[in-house]
C-alpha cells in the first residue's frame, strides 16, 4: 500500500486532535515513526512543512512554549497547532478527510 504524502499525513494528524491541537514535536515523532525516518534532517523537514502550512493559513498556533527538552534545539519555540476552517475545507477539497 502506498503511503500518503507527508504533508497530507501531517494534516490528518492535526485534524485528528480537533480544537485541542497537537504539538509540533508530537507530529514529528508520529511522522518519523510512520515513514521510518530518523535524524535531525527529518525533524527539521517536518518543522519546515508545518511552517509552510502555518504560512498558508491552513493551520494556526494555539499555544507556544520554549523547548526546554532540546527536541528541536534548546531555546527554540515549540508550537501547538490546530486546523482552522480554511484548513478543514482544503482537506475536504483534496479528499484528505
Secondary structure by P-SEA (a helix, b strand, c coil): cccccaaaaaaaaaaaaccccccaaaaaaaaaaaaccccaaaaaaaaaaaaaaaaacccccccccccccccccccbbbbbbbbcaaaaaaaaaaccc
